[in-house]
Amino acid sequence: MLMSLSLDDVRRIAKLARIAVTDTELAATQQQLNKIFTLIEEMRAVDTTGIAPMAHAQDVHLRLRDDVATAPDRRDAFQAIAPAVENGLYLVPKVIE
């Protein structure tokens, strides 16, 4: 079932989309939209039974590195110069009453 848009359909779509389409552009826009619908119908006609959906057009795998901490642990040094620390947590002044 091929869907085809009329000029009135294109006018209505343009109005709903808040797109200014002049009368001279109307026929070209209609032709472009109808080509898109034709392409969609051609794609829907292809038998895809037994074909698994793909997440990407190419078989791409991310190269992941090991999750290892590379920066030195300076927590104790930072907490030593903090104004107030309790049980390894920074204490800050209360800002909400």
Secondary structure, DSSP 8 states (H G I E B T S, - for coil): ------HHHHHHHHHHTT----HHHHHHHHHHHHHHHHHHHHHHHS--TT----SSSS------------S---HHHHHHTSS-EETTEE-------
